[in-house]
Amino acid sequence: MTPKQKPTGRRSRKTYWHLYSLQTLNPEKFIKVVDKILRQEFHLIK
């Protein structure tokens, strides 16, 4: 039996965004996320 892996504490990058979650972001983060959505690096869930 293999030993269990310890969590590294690193979170995966969020690539799917919902409209409501965008409303809670501060302006700087909002601009970065929308820019990546327009470049199709992130996906928008309607």
N, C-alpha and C positions, 0 to 999 in steps of 0.2 A: 504494500500500500504506500502511495506517495504522500509526503507531508503536505498539508494545506498551505497554499500560498498566502502570505500576509499582504493585506492591502497596502499599496504604496502611498495612498493619500492623494494621489493625482487624479483629478477628475477629467473625464473625457470632454472634449469641446462640444458645446451645444451648437448643432447645425440646423435644427428645426425650430422656428419661432412662430408663436401664435400672436395674433393681433393684440390681444389683451396684455400679453407679457411685454410687448414693446412700449405700452403706455406707462409702465412703471419705471422705465429706465431713465437715468439722468441724461441730459442733452448730449453730452460727449459720447457716451456709450451708444445712445440711440443713433447718432450719425454714423458711427463705425459699423453698427449692425446693418443699417439700411444700405450703406455703401456695399457691404458684402452680399446683401440680398440682390442688389442690382447687378453685381458682377457674377451672380449665380454660384457663389461659394456657400451661401446659406439658403435655406428654403423657408418659404412663408406658408404657414398653415392657416387657411381661412376658416 
